[in-house]
């Protein structure tokens, strides 16, 4: 009986240790959300400070995304060579310096340069953290733990909207908005000092003794450790040469590449950051006061946080594919309704105001609860160990490239197509996203990373029924 109790205690302790590691690493998601969302509030006051044109607004918003593309691609080889943990700590240091640079920027050029480096840190974080957590987590908990990154992103988004609302008032309000990003960056850097390296990375770099020690702390039972160790080493034995970028072109890897890059692209092209970046400005142009537009953004942050938490609770039960197939049609419908609200050029009020808020929040609920929850998870789990970091970097770069495109064209689309046409266009893309998931994305819930790799090699990595 005492032995059984000790075994149970070790298992509970291991589960807690994995949860703490995932939570600390996910602070990178808080930075991601805060620095992504704060521009929605800050841009109104930056425009006043520097008398920005529409093009200037778009480039300040897009600078972060451009830097993120570089950060996502370059961080893969770095984390492969030096480890996941040191790479996250370097990203945190860049966050600190770049946040200070944004807050103290004397000119538009300096602000754009600082936001480029802020983007480098964010791009690196979105590549490294999901891979790190996926490699730490047991198969049955991987979905929820990796998706914690997206939940903390939503919390960061919500925090940025509250900060933006509370600090709004003067033309220089945007400076402390950026400077506050230093706090979570310091917490991330300090927290990572106490976390372990990825045991899979250690095994891939012939550090078996250290990997086994960490696996015991993460799993709490020798049976789980032995099985996982065997699976990882067996998968590693199939790689006869050191993996490089060219290995992403292998035919058997292609289904994973299509699924992950497709989800990565559509998660942005479907329009969530149209709301995150530009909702205050778009709503201000329709006649809402600045304070009311910013308050609407706060409600967007609350909704995204609630729906992401719901997604985390369900994703290991319902499954990644099923959640997207159920929720994406409603995301599209919400955008079609939102666009219809703006058919009447008269100022919003009464029933139209209620419909606007309901459809706006409905879209955030259904899109964030599907594509946005799944995007980092799918990319982190479908690729083989030898190329996982590089492939995740490519997926993350795809996210940021598509986000950059959306950032650069949204206000121009509103001017060319009108608010209605713009929202309807993104509604159509949500329909396309549903069709893509149905055709190309298989279910991976409850499957080990090594079993997913085996399905790729055997040609069985495909949606059921195809």
C-alpha positions, 0 to 999 in steps of 0.5 A: 500500500505505501508503495502504491501511494508513493507511485501515485504521489510521483505521478501527481507530482510529474503531472504538476511539473509538466503543467508548471513547465507548460505554464511558464513557457506559455508566458511567451504567449502572453508577450505575443498577445500583449505586443500584438494587441497593444497596437490596436490601442496605441495606433490611435495615439501614435497617429496623433503624435506623428500625423500618420497617413493610412500607409504609415499606420499599416507599416507600423502595424506590419513591422512586427509581423515582418520581423516575426517572419525572420524570427520564426525561420531563424529560430529553428536552426538556433533551437536545434543547435543550442536547445529549446530552453536557451532559445526561449531565454534569448527571445525573452531578452530581445523582448525586453530591449525591443519593448524599451525601444518602442516606448522611447522611440523619438521618430517613426523610423526608430519605432518601426525598427524597434517593432521589427525586433519585437517581431523577431522575438515574437516569431521566435517564441511562436516557433519554439514554445509550442515545440518545447511544450509538445516535446515535454507533454504526454500524448493524452495531455498534449493538446491542452498543454500546447494550446495553453500558449494560445490561451495565454496569448488571449490573456495577453490580448485582453491585458493589452486592451485593458491597458490601452483603455486605461492609459488612453487620453494623451498623445503620448499614451502609447509610450507606457503601453509599449514599455509595460511589455518588459514585465512579462518578458522578465518573468519569462526569462527568469522562469525558464532558468528553472525549467528543463531542456526538452528530453527529445532534443537531448536524446536527438543530441546523444544526451541520453542520461540527462534525457532519462532523468528529465523524463522521470520528473515529467512522467513519474513512472518507469513504465512510461519513461521506458516506453517513451524512450523506446519510441523516441530512439526507434524514430531517431534510428530511422534518420540516417543523416542529419536533417536539413531544410531539404528534408522538408521536400520529402514526399512522405512529409508532404501531407504534414506540410500541407496540413500545417502550412495550410492551417497556418496560412488560413488562421490569419487569412481568415481575419482574426487580426483584422479585429485585433489590429484595426477594430478600434480604427474601423469602428471609429470611422463608422461614428463610434467615439474612441473610448467606445471603440476601445471598449469594444476591443476589451470585449473582443479580448474577453471573448477570445480568452473565454473561447480559448479556455473552452477550446483547451478544455475540449480539444483533447476530448473532441479533437482538433479536426472536429472542433474546426469543422463544427465552428468554422461555418459559424465563424463565416456566418458571423462575418456575413452578418457583421458585413450586412450591418454596415450596408446602411451608411447611417451611424450605428445605433439600436438594433444595428449596434446590438447586431454589430457587437453580437456578430463581432464577438460571435466571429471571435468566439468561433474563429478563436475556438477553432483555427486559432486554438489549433494552429500552433498545436497542429504544426507542433505535433505533425512533423518528425522529430528530426525536422520538427523545429525547422518545420515549425519555424516554416509554419510560424513564418507562414503565420506571420507572412499571412498576418503581414499581408492582412496587416498591410491591406486591411485598411486599403481593402476597407477604402476600396471595398467598403466595410461590408465587402471587407468582412464578407471577403473574410467570411468567404475565406472562413468557408474555404478554411472549413473545406481545407480542414475537411480535405487535408487535416487528419485527427491527431488527438491521443496519438503520440508524436512518434505514432504520428511520424509512423503514420506519415512514413506509412502513408496513413496520415490523412483524414478518415474516409479519404 
